[in-house]
């Protein structure tokens, strides 16, 4: 799916995609975030819900933006909530969210389809139509979040809890409206469905 719009919009979208590509090219950094979670973070109570120290998070974000090699084993990043907070901050600060603005209404419509099988099918089609940098980042992120949910007995982060945290971060309209409260419900439901149906939504078949 290609975005349409004026030259200014196209330029902005290219900038977003460039930033996502850069993020993916540094996949070892994101992989390190995941591995660190696998090693000692997935069982931490409230992972992704509890906020880390904002000053340290900002420092980590700055280093991630300006350094090719980021050592997440450095003691200053010891607290898992700092690492997860930096990841959430990166996603929130994208000029265009991981779910592109042009797809917002389509995802909102898809989540309201009454037949569950059709709902999942529409969601899969929409995800497959995303620009490759968005799709690949999304797949990597949701795979990690599935791991988080698998440890819900210890971290108390159920599918619903993770969806509430990430829904508004990953998916939002370009212009806020009076439907914001309703949209927040749908945003969480979209993330929830994609977590529950991860294998189907991201399968290649």
N, C-alpha and C positions, 0 to 999 in steps of 0.2 A: 504494500500500500504506500503510495507516494503522497506526501502532503501538498496541498495547493495553497496558493495565496500570493500576496505581493512579494516584491523583491526583498523587502525588509523582513517579512516573515520567513521567507526561504533562507535568508542569511542566518537568522536566529536558529532555525531548525538545523542548518548545517553545523552551527556552532555546538548545539546540543549533541548532535551525532558525533562530532569530532571529540567532544569531551568523553562521551561514552566509549568511543573506540580507544581513546587513550587509557580509560579506566580498564578496558578489557585487555589491552596490550600489557598492562601491569597486573595481569591476572595472578601472578605469584603473590602480589600484595593481598588481593581479595582471597586467594586460596589460603594465605597465611591467617587471615581473619577467621576463615572457616576452620582451619586446622587447630588454631588456638582454641576455638570454641569446642571442637571435638575433644581436645586434650583436657581442658579444665573448666570450660565455660558452660557447657550445655546443661549441667546440673545446678547452676547458680540460680537461686530464687529470683524471679522477676527479670531474667535476662531479656533485654530489649524494652522492658516496661520501666525499669528503674533507671533513673538518669545518672550519668557519671559526672565528674567534675568538669564544668563547662570550659574553664580555662585550659585544662589539659586536653580536652577534646579539640578545641580550636588549634592548639599547638600541633596536635597529631594531624589534623586536617591540612594545616599549612605545610607540614613536612611531606605529606602524601602528594600534595599539589606540586611541590617544587623539587623533590628528590626522587631520582630514579630507583634507588635502592632504599627501602624503608625497613629497618630492623624492628619488627614487632616484639622481639624478645628483649628489647631494651627495658630496663626496670621501670622507667617512667611510664610505660604503658601497661603496667602490671595488672591494673584493675580491669576486669573484663567489661565493665559498664562503660569504660572510656573507649574501648575499641568498638563496641556495638553502638555507642553514641556517635562516634565519628562516622560510621557507616550510614546511620540514619540521617546525620547532618548532610553528608554528601548527596544522598538521594533527595532530601528536602530542598537543597539549594540548586538543584538542576533548574535552569531557566524554563525548561519544559520537562514535566515528570516522565517517569519511565513508561507509563501508559500515555502516549502522545495526546495532546489536546484534541486533535482531529478525530480520535477514536473514542473520546469520552462518552458521547451519546450512544454510540454503538454498543459499548460495554454495558452501559446502564440499561439499554433495551434488552440485551441478551440475558442479563441476570433476572429480568422480570418474566421471561418465558416460563409458562406454567409447567410444561412437560420437562421433567428433569433431564432426560436423555438428550432432548433437543437443546436444552440450555447448555449442557456440557459441550455438545457438538458445535454450537455457535461460538462458545468461548474459545474452543480449540481453533476454529477457523480464524477468529480475530487475532489470537496470539500468533498464529503462523503468518499472518499478513503484516506483522510489525516489521519495521526496519531491523536489519540483522543485529546491529549493536544493541538495540532495545531488547530484542528477543533473547540474545545470548546472555546478556546481563540478567534479565528476568529469570531465565532458566536456572542460572547459577545461584541466584538469590533464593528462589523458591525451593530449590533442592536443599539449601542450607536451612531454611526455615522449617522444612519438613523434619529435619533432624532435631531442631529445637523442640518441635511439638512432640516428637517421639519420647522426649524426656520430661513430659508434662507432670508426671507424678512427683518429680523432685523440684523442677523449676516453676511449677504452677503456671505454665504458659500453654494453655490449650489452643486449639485452632482458633477459637473465638477470640481469645486474648491477643494472639499474634495478629489476627485480622484487624482488630480495633486499633492496634498500634500502627500497622503499616497501610491500612486502607487509604487514609487521607494523604499519606506521604507519597504513595506510588501513583495515585489516581485522583485528579481534581480537574474541574472545569477551568477554562481559560479566564472566564469572568464569573465571579461569585454572583449568586442570585438568591431570591427568597426561598429557593428549594434546597438551601445548603444543608438543613437538618435531614431532609429526606435523602439527599445525595450521600451524606455520611453513612447512613444505613446501607445503601447500595454499595458504596465503596468497600465497606467491611465485608459484605456478602460476596463480592467479586473475589477478593483475596481469599476468603474462606473456601469458596468453591475451588479455586485454583490450587489451594493446599490439599483439599480433600481428594481432588482428581488430578493430582500432579502428573502421574504416569500417563494418563489419557491425554491431558491438555498438551503436554510437551512431547508426546510420542511422534515419531517420524512417519508413521503409517497413516 
